[in-house]
Amino acid sequence: VLSIVMITGCSQLSAPEPAATAAATTAPAASKTPETSGETDGTKPSGPELEPITFKVGFISSQAATDEAHNLMCDEIERLSGGTIKIERYLQGQLYTADSDGSIALSEGTLEMVIMGDLMVSAAAPEIAGFTQIPFAFDSKEQCEEFWRTVADQCNEKMLEKYGCRILFDHLAMRGPRVVAASRPLMGADDYKGLKMRLPSIAASVASFEALGVSPMTSSMGELYQVLQTGTAQACESPISTLDSIAIYEVCDYAMLTNHTFSFRAAHVNEKWWSSLSPGHQEIIQQGIKAGFDRFNELESNGDEEILQKWRDNGMTVIENSEIDTQSIKDVVTPVILEKYKDEWDMSVWEIIQSLK
């Protein structure tokens, strides 16, 4: 069983239950739009006829934007292939609800493709990816995207070596900035002291908030509503669209638009499977990924303000970035994290990030 060690080596990702693994080959695929006749509007790559293939793709949850984008991706791959590529879709958390379990299924070859964020690359290449967890390392999602493309080859080399997987970095779904939701207003660094906060199980992220005096806890996204509702956690942080998917306004009174980190989702593939495909298969799959992620980026960019207004209408207080002393948070966290990981991370990567500002 694969075990993915996180950045500091102090926590591990757990393997999926045997039933979940078996489900990858036995569960019915999610409903799909009817197949087209195979016409491709002249966009089908030229070359020899494609051999028929079927592959499985997984994702952890159901949200309007991701459902639309991921199904568009699959539809476009099948359309461009003229029906010779068929996809078994498990895009709404049917097989697993944590990226850790999806990572294991991908590495073991139970799934050929998984759409997820930076969990796997953070485990494989902490000396590179760790810097992205430092609050306010990036000024914009464009800078974050440029960074990941700059270090793509190094990251994939590590992922191939450790897990036999790669990220298709050519096309990224850039998520909105991460914000903080809490039971009380958090206006600067001092307000975080003693706060019980749910955080992702990535060591550098946990360490960043620990530097502010937070008492961290980890849970799956599926458990987030409950831990906030019961007071087990008093705060959490995630992109706006993700928080909205659990009706965050029902369990938190305040949203702080800190915009403290930016992140991506990408298509991760099992290398043994990916390298077995013809260039024609690979090109079509990449084109489909581009179509789906372009749509996600459009939806993500346009949807946040509508969501924030919904939160306000439901009684949540939304605190704008300009009202928050983000510099006080940065001044506390950045030197602590750089010192903590100075012997483990490649400090030249921090210089890359600074050069992209």
N, C-alpha and C positions, 0 to 999 in steps of 0.2 A: 504494500500500500504506500502510495506516495505521501510524503509529509513535506509541506512547504514551510521552511523556517522563515520567520519574519525578520525585519531589519536588524534587531538587536540579538536575535537568536533566542529570545526569552519566551516566545510563544509559537505555537504551531497550528497549522490549519488541519482540521479533522477530516477524515475520509467520509464520503457519503455512506449512508446506510446501504446494506446490500440490496434492499428492495428498490432504492432509488437508482442504483447502478443498473439493475435489471430492467427498470422502466425505460431506460434509454433505447432499448431494442424492442420492447413490447408495447409501450404506450401508444395509443393512436395519435397521429399528428393533429395539430390544431387545424381548424377549418381554414381553407384557402379559397382565394378567388378562382373562378374557373380558368383552366388553362387556355391560352390563346392558340390560334391556328399555327403559330410558329413564325408568322411574319415579323420582321424585326426592323422595319422602316430603314433598311440599309445600314443599320448599326451593328449587325452581327459581324464579329471578326471574321476576316477571310481566312481561308486555309482548308485543310482536310476536314471531312465530316467528323464530328465529335462522337466519341464512344459514350453510350448512355451511362450515367452515374447517378447514384443517390447518396446524399449525405445529410447528417443531422446537425442542427444548429440550436444552441440553447441560450437562454437569458433568464435572469432571476425573478422578474416581476412584470406586472402589467401596469402601464401608464399610457395615457392617450397618445403622447408624442412618440414614445418608443414603440408602441404597438403599430402605429401608422408607418413609422420609418422602417422598422425591421421587416414588416410584411411587404412594404414596397421593395426593399432590398431583395427579398426572396422572389417576389413576383418578377422583378426585372431580370434576375439571373435565369429563371425558368423561361421567360419570354425570349431573351437574347439567345438562349441555347436552342430555341425551337422545340422545347420540351424534352431535350436529351438529358438535361440536368434537372433532377427532381430533389426537392428539399423536404425533409421531415422537420417540422417546425415545433419547437418547444420554447416559445418566446414569452410565456406568461407565468413562469415559475412552476411549470408542471413537473419538472424533474428535480429541482433543487431551489432553495431560497437563499443561498449564500454563495458568493463568488468562489469561496474556498472549495466548495464541493464541485463547482463547475470546473475549476482549475484541475482538480484531480481527475475528473472524468475526461477532460481534454488530454491530459498527459498520458493517461492510460489508453486513449483511443476509443473510449466509449462514445464520445462525441467528437466529430471532426472539426467543428467550429463552435466557439463560444464568444459571445459579445459581452465584454466587461471592461472595467476600468483598469487602474494601474496596480491592482493587488499582486498579480503574478510577477510583473516586472519589478515591483518593489521588493519582492522576496528574492528574485533571481539576481538583481543588480542594485542592492541597497546603496552602494557607494556612488551610484549615479542618481537613482530615483529618489533617494531620501531627501534631497534638497527641495523637491517639489512640495514636500509636506510642511515646510517652514512658512508660517503665515506671512503674507505679503512679499513672498519671494518674487512673484510676478505682478506686473501692473495691469495686465490685460490677458484675456484668453488667447489673443493673437500671439502674444509673446510666449505664452505657455505652449501653444501649438508649434511655434517655430523651434522652441527648445527641444521638444520630443523628436521632431524630425532631424534635428542636428545630432542627437545621440542615438538615433534609431539603430544603426548598425551595431554599436557597442552593446546596446540592450538586448538585441536579438541574439547576439553571440552568447551572452550569458544565459538567456532563456533556453536556447537550443542545447547548451551544455548541461544544464541542470534538469530541464523538464521535457526536452524534445518538442518544444512548441515555439512559435514565433508570432509576433504581432504584425499585421499588415498595416504598417505605418503610413502608407500612401494616402489613406483616407481616414480621417478621424472625426468622430462625433464629439464636438467640444461642448461640454456641459457648462451651464451658467455658473457663476461664482458661488462658492460656498458661503452661507450666511449662518448666523446663530439664532436659534429660537430658545426662549427661556421663560421661566415663571416670574422673572424680575428683570428690570432694565440693566444692561451691561454697557456702560458708557466708556469704560477705559480699563486698563490693566488691573487696577485694584479691585474692581467689582467682581473679578473671577475667583478671588480667594475663598476657598471653602465650598465652592460650587460643585455639586454632584452632576457630572456631565457624561452623557453617552457619547463615545467616540468610536471611530472605525478601528479595527484591530490591526493598525499599522503603527509600529513602535515610535517612529519619528513624530507622527501626529499626536500620539498620546504624550510623548515627552514635551512637545511644544506647549500643550495646555497644562501639563504638570508644572511647567516653569512659571505659569501664572497663578499657581496655587490650587488648581482644580483637582478634585477627587474623581479620577476617571473610572468609567465602567464601559464594558463592551457588550453588545448584543447584536443580533441580526436586525436588519431593517424590518422584518416581519414582527419583531417584538417591540419596536420603538414606541408605538402608540401606547402600549400597555405600561412600559416602564416609566413613561412620562405621566400617564394618567394616575398611576399609583404613587408617584413621588419617588420611586426608586432612583430616577434621574430627574434633575431640575432643569436640564438644558441639553441641547444637542446641536450639531452643525451638519449641514448638507446643502446641496443646491436647492434653490427655491422650488423647482418642479418636483423634486424628490420629496421634500417636506410636504408639499401640497397633496401628494398622492396618499398621505396618511391623515389628511385633514388636521394639520398641525394646529390650526386655530382653535380646535376643540380642547387641546391639552396644554397649550402654552399661551401666555398673555402677551408676550413681546417677541418681535422679530427685529434683530439687529442686522442691517445690511452691511456687514463687515467686508464682504468680498475678499476674504482673507486668503483663499487658495482657489486655483482653477484646475480643472481636471478634464479627462477625456474618457470616452468609451471607444473601443476599437474591436475589430474582428481578430480574434486569436485563433490560430489553426494548429492542428497537430502536424508536425513537420513530416512525419512518415507519409501521411495522407497527402499533404500539400505537394510534396516533391514527386509523388506518383502521378500527379495530374499533368496533362499536356499543357503547353503554353496557351492553347486555345481555351481550355477549361479555366485556367488561371485568369486570363484576360477577361473573360465573361464575368467571373465571380468578382473581380476587382471593379468592373463597371457597375455591377449591381450594388456592391457596397457603396460606391460613390453616390449613386442615386439615392439610396436609403439615408446615408449620413448627411448628404446635402439637405434633404428634407428635414431631418432631425435638427440640423443647425438653424434652419429657417424657423422651425416651430419654437425652438428653445429661445432664439433671439427675440421673437415677437410675443412670447407668452408670459414673460415674467410680470410685466406691469398689470396685466389682467388678473393674474393670480394675486398679486399684492393688494389690488383693490378688493378682491373677494375677501381676503383676510381682514382688511379694514372694515368691510361691511359686516363681518361676523364678530366684530368687537376686538380684534387683535390690534395692538399698537405697533406700527411699523416705524422704526427709527432709521432715518436715512444715514448713509455713509458719512456725509458731511457733519453730522451731529456727534459722531463717535470719535474718540481720541485714539485712532488706529496707530498713531506713532508711538504712543505709550506701550501698546501691546508689542509692536515690532521691537522697540528698544529693550524690552525685557526678554523676549523669546529668542531673537536672532543670535545674540552672543552666547546664550546658554546652549543652543543646539549646535552651533559651529564648534564650540569647545568640546561638547559631549562626544561628537563624532569625528573629531579632527584626525584621529588615528585609524578610523574605519572607512571614512568616505574619501573620495577623490576630490580634493579641494580645488582642483582646476575646473571642476564642473560649476562650482559657485562663480568662478570668474566668467565662464560662458554665460551664465544667467545674467550677470551684471552687464556683460557686453551687449546683450539683447535689449536692454532697457532703452 
